[in-house]
Amino acid sequence: MANNPLLDHFKVNPEFWDEMIAPDGSVRPHYKNVLEGLSGLSTDDLLRKEKLAQDLFMNQGVTFTVYFENEGIERIFPFDIIPRIVQAAEWDHIEKGVKQRLRALNLFIKDVYNDQNIIKEGIVPADLVVSCPHYMREVAGIQVPHDLYVHIAGIDLIRDADGTYYVLEDNLRTPSGVSYMLENREITKRIFPDLLADSKVRQVAPYPNILYRNLVALAPPDVSNPNIVLLTPGVFNSAYYEHTFLARYMGIELVEGRDLFVNDHKVYMKTTRGPKRVDVIYRRLDDEFLDPLVFRPDSILGVPGLMSAYRKGTVTLVNAVGNGVADDKAIYAFVPEMIQYYLNEQPILKNVPTYKMQDEGAQEYVFKNMANMVVKRTNDSGGYGMLIGNKATEAEMDAMKKAIEREPRSYIAQPIIRLSTVPCMVDGKLSSRHVDLRPYALCGPDGIDIVPGGLTRVALREGSLVVNSSQGGGSKDTWILE
């Protein structure tokens, strides 16, 4: 393996954990089979496979939208052909940790919209909850099927220089990217069919079937054959490709708000044969746009009266309305305490150390050490509203300090984590790039299923730590070994 020509120009930085190369320079055992399989390919062969992957993404319309200078630009999702490989034992640890975390987060959401015991006992501050823009007083007291508030979650994980996995973010509202996970695997089957089979990689294909099974089980109790729809904001949404993909694979109708109406606290879909009752809505629409009679009156994306049907229990919304309170980045800091409070367990997966800017001492420390910090807005996503201290100018740091002083609740800070690296194919050669991992969890009445794969996001720009596709990132297939 030491003579593998693919490694001739491959360099790793010892400051980071490399997923393929161990500190002593040897290839980690779980990568050896892939390297051996790739070593028989010439640079031209690898470039041809890259081109085939791009063509397949183009032909299948696998796109996302980048919003730059107020313009939406449709792009093919960048894909790196070298898989990210995770050992079975590591995956077991991740799976247990994510399940534990989601059980606690679900109990937290139920609690804050009902008895609020965690607030009364002073574990999570009341002002932090009520000031969260995704805390929806309108759903307080609403009973949801099986007490499940989180049905679909994407938990972002990163790996530090010592190989420890940390949870970076909890995505509980309308987590996206699962279609890319599924498409990445289909592309890999086309370009490396033998290598995939020989490596005994676990399947991700069951995801749509598990999701559909859960949606059926979440229907109102008096419904035996539920009608399920996927509610999309429409063709201009950045994740519209994913909405169409999932609706097609589950065999359910893709609808917009204008396709639905409410009568007598029940939801109906307009069809050429007349109204058809809707029992479960997998919504990819944020809370504030769901019902103009309750939330934003200027929304033309939602369904007037939808919340009245939801309150009556005649329709199930997936994910539950208001669960964004649990993926606020300021609330994130309290998840370890939630796990101890609700489950009486120690967290399996660690949080990244987080400084709350409402704390004067923490704010002072962050201001003195901003060059070593990542500062984030608590309710932004996609890499927007973020400052990476070691890449920022003095002027940018001064501007961020002033913004924090104006709105301390809206910011957190975390030390810069040295994200692990993986081999990527760049100009026909292996190069090292930083990654994170987003496993997808499906929570149903029978428990939590985590598809063995997830979305590995790659910072394709050399040296960059920002993996978001909106900021120049891409993805790769994630192989969980048997």
N, C-alpha and C positions, 0 to 999 in steps of 0.2 A: 504493500500500500504506500510505502514511503516513496516509491518510484512512480506513483500515479501522475501522469502528465497534467491532469486537471489541477493538481496542487502546486505546479511549478511557480505560478505567479500569485497564488492565494496567500494573503497575509492576514493575520488576526492581531488585534490590539490586545495585549495582556491585561489592559484595564477593564475589559469587558468579558463576560461569560460568552464563549462561543458555543453554539449548539452542536457543532460538528467536530471541532478540534479541542482536545483536552489541553490543560496547561503545559503538559510535557511535550506537546507537539504531535502526539499520536491522534489518530482518527477514533472518535468514540465508536464503540461497537455497533450501535444501532444505525450508524451511517455507512458502515462498510459495504453492505450489500448494494446500496444505491451508487456509491462511488465506483464500485467494481462494474456495475451495469453501465454507468456513463463513460467509463474510461475507454470503452471500445468505440466511442463516437468521436468523429473528427470535429473540428471547429465548424466546418461547413454543415455537418449533420446537425449540430446543436442550433446553429442559426436557422436552418430550415425548420426545425421543430418550433423554434420561437415564432417564426413567420406563420407556421400552421396554426399555432395557438391564437395569434392575433387575428388571423383570417376567420377562425371559428367564432371568436368573440364578436367580430364584426358581423358575420353572417347571421348570428343568432340575436343580434341587437342587444348584447350585454353592455349596457351603458350606465353612466351616472352623470349628474349635472354638477359642474363647478361654478360657483357664483363668484365672479371676479369683476370688480369695478361695476357692480350693479347689473352685470349681464350674466345670463345663464348660458353656459357653454356645455354642450353635450359631448361626452368623450367616451371612448372605449375604456373599460376598466383595465388598468395595467396589471399584467399577470406575469409572475416570474416562474419559469418552468421547473426549477429545482425545488422539490418538496421540503417542507419543514417536518422533521420527524420527532415524535415524542414516544418515549418508552412507556410500556404498559404500567409499570409501577408509578411513574410520575403522573400518568393520567388518572390513576386511581386516587392519588392524593388530591389532584385538582377537582375531580368529581365529588369527592366527599366534602371538600371545602366549599364548593359552590352550592351544593345542596344544603349544607348547614346554614350558609349565609342567606339563602333564599327563604328557608323556613323562618328565620328570625325577621327578615324584612317583611314577609307577609304578615306575621304577627304584629309587627310595628304598625303597618298600615291599618290593620283592623283596629288596633288599640287607639290610634290617634283620631279615628273617625267614630269612635264609640266611647269607651270608658276613660281613655287617656291616662291610664295608670302610670305609664312610663314618664309622663310629664308631671303628674301629681307627686311622684316619688323623687323628682328632681334629677333624673338621670339624663333626660334630654330637655333643654330649656324650652319653655313655652313660646318665648318670643322668636326662637329660631324656627319653630314649626309654623306659627301663624304668619311670619314674614316671608315664608317660601311662596313664590308665585304659583307653584303647582299644588299648594294646599287648597283644596276646594271645599269650602264650608257647605256648599250646596249638596254634597253627598254624605254629610254626617248622618249616621244612623241608618243608612241604606244597607239592607242585608243582601249579600251577594251569594250565588250558589256555592255551596260547600266551603264557605268562608275563604274563598280563593280570590285574592286581589291581584296577584302576579301570576299570569298564565304563560307569558313568553318573556324571557330575559336574556340579555347578552352581557356577560360579566367580563370586563376588560382586565387581562392579566399581563404583568410584565415580570421580567426576571432580572434580578440585580447581579452585580459582579461576582457574588459568592454562589450564584445558582438558585437563590431563594425566590420563589414565586410570591408576588404581591398583587393584591387587587388594586387596580388603578381607578376604576369607575364601575358603578352599577347602572346598567341601562335597562329601565323597567317600563318606560312609557310605550314607545313604539320602536323597539330596537330593530335596526336594519342590518343588511349584509348577508343574511342567511342564503339568499339566492346565489351570491358569489361563492359561498362555500360549496354549494351543490354544483354550480357550473364549473368551478375549479376542478372538482373531482371528475366531471365528465370530460373535460379537456385533457386531464392527465391520462384518462383511460385511452384516449385517442393517440396521444403522443408517446406514452410509455406503457403500453398494455402488459407486456411481459414483466417489466420491472415491478409494476403495481401488484400483480398476482404473486410473484415470487417473494415479495416482502411481507405477505400476510397482513395487509392493512385492513383495519376495521371499517365498516361501511357507514357512510353518512346518508345514503339514499332514503332510509326510512323516515327522515324528518317530516315530509309532508303527510305521510300516513299517520304518524303519531300526533301531529298537530290536529289533523281532521278528527281523529278518534277523541281527542280531548274536547274539541269544539262540540261534538255531538253530546258528550257526557255533561257538558256545562249548560245544556238547554234547560229552560224552565221545567219544573218537575212534571207538569201535566202534558208535556209534549213527547210523543214517542218517535216521530220521524221528523226531526227538526229541519227547517229551511235555514241554511247558513249562507251568509254573504260576506264579501270582503269590501269594506268601505274605503275608497281611495279619495284623496283630494283632487285627483285628476292627472291628466297627461303632463302637466307642467311641474309636478312634484319630482324632486331629485331621485326618489326611489321608485318611480312609477314602474320601471322595468320589473322590479321585485314584486310589486303588487300583482301585475299580470302573470308573472311566473308562478307565484304561489296559488293564485285562484285557479289557474289552468291545471296545476298538478294535483290540487285537491278536488277538482271538479265542481267548484262552487262559482256562483255569479260574482263578477266584479262590478260594483255599483258606485255611483257618486251620490252625493246628498240629494240631488234633484230626482234621482230614481226612486227615492223612498218618501213615504209620508206617514203621519200618525193619525189614527182615528180611534176614539174611545180608548186611549191609553195603550194602543197596540200599534206595532210597526208593520207597514205593508210595502211591498215592492210593486212598482208599476210594470205590468207585462202586457203583451198584445192580447192576452186572454182575460185581462182584468186584474184586479189587485190580488197579490199573493202574500200571505202572512210571513213575516220574518221573525225567527226565533233567536238566532245568534248572529251578532255582528262582530267580525274580526276587523276592528277599525285601525286604520293607519292614518288617522286624523287626530291631531292634538286636541286635548280637552276643550280649550277655549273656542274651538271652531265647531264643536259637536252640535250645539243647539243654540240658535240665536235668541231664543226666548229666555235662556238662562245665563249664557255666557256672553260672548261678543255679539251685539245686535247687528253688526255690519257683516257678519259671516254669511257668505252665500254657499259655503262648502258643506254645512251641516244639515240637520233635519229638524225643523221646528216641532217641538213637542217630544223630542226623543228622550229627554230626561224624565218626563212624566211617565213614559212607558218603562224606563229603567227603574224608576222609584217604585212602580207597581209590581215589578218583577216579571213583566210579560216578555221582556227581551233581555238577553245577556250581552254585555259589552266586554270584549276581550282586546286589550287588558282593561281592568276595571278603571273607572274614572277616578282621578285623584291620586293614583299611585305614584305620580311624579314627585310627591313629597319625599319619597324614599330614595330617589336618585339625585336629589339636590346634593351638590358637592360639599355643602356645609354640614348637612345631615350625615353624609358619608363618614365623617370623622367619628361618629358615635356608633357605628355598626358593631365594633367589638363589644361595646357595652350592651348593645341589644342582644347579642348572642349569649352573653353571660346572664342577662336579666330574664329573657324569655326561655332559653334552653338550658340554663345552668351548665354551660359548656365553655371551654376555652376555644377561641377561634382557631380553626385549622389553617386558614389562609390569612396572612397578615395584611393590614392596611399599610399604605405608604404613610410615613409620619406627616401629619397635616397640621398646619398652623392656621388658626381661625383669626381673621383680621379684626374681629370685634374685641379680641383680647388685647389690651394695650401692651402687655409684655411681649406677646407673640408678634404683634405688629412692629414693635421696636426692634426685636431680634431680626425679623425678615428685612426691614429697611436697612439694617447694618450689613446683612449678608445676601442682598438681593442678587448679586452676581452668581450665587450658588443655588438659586431658587428657580422653580417654575411657579409663576403666579397665574391663577385661572379665575375667570368669572364663574360663580357658583352655578349658573344656569345657562351657560353657553355650551355648544358642542361643536364637533367637527374641527377642533383645533383653533376656532376663532376666539378672540378676547383673551389670548394667552401670551405671556411673556416668558421667554427662556433666558434666564439671567446671563449665562455665559455667552449668549449670542446677541445680547441687547446693547445698545449704546447708552451712554450716560443720560442723554436726553430722553430716551424711551423709558429708562428706569425712573427718572424724575417724574415723567408724565404718569407712570403707573402709581407711584407713591401718592400723587395728588388725587388720582381716581380712587385709591383705597381710602384716603382720608375723607373723601366725600361720601363714599358708600362702603363702609367696612364690611357690612353684611354680604355684599355682593362678590367678595373675593376670598380665596384661600391661597395658601402657599405651601409648596412641598419641596423638599430637597431634590435636586436633579438626580434622577435615578439613571444609572448607567445601563440602559437597556441592552439585553443580550443581542448577539449578532448571529446571522445565518449566512450560508453561501448563497449568492444570487448570480445569475448569468448576466453579465454586462459586457457587451461587445464580444461575445463568444468566449469569455473567460470568467472564471469564478472570482467574485469580489464579495467582500464582507459588508452587510447592511444590517441596520437595527430593526427589531420587530417587536410586536406585542401579540397577544392571542385573545380572541373573543370566543369562548365556548357559548353555545346556545342551549338554554334550558327550557323545557316545556313542562309546566306544572299543571297537573290534572287531578281529578278526585282520587286516582289510584297512586299518586306519588309524583316524583320529579324524574323526568327522563332528560339526560344530557347526551346529545348526539356526539359520538366519539370522533371529533374532528375540530370543528370550530373554524373561525376565520383568522388566519395569520395575516396581519397587515404589516407591510414593509415600507420603511422610509427609503425610497429609491434614490433620493439625493444623497451623495456620499457625505457621511458625517452627520446627517440630519437625524434628530430624535423624534420628528413629527411624522407619524405613520398614516394620518388621515388622508383619504383619497382626495378630499377637497384641498389639501395642502401639498399635493404632489406624491402621495403614497400610492402603493399598489398592494397586491396580495399574492399568496401562494397557497397551493394545496397543503393541507395539514394531515399528516399520516400518523394515526395512533396504531401502534403495533399490537398484534395479539400477544 
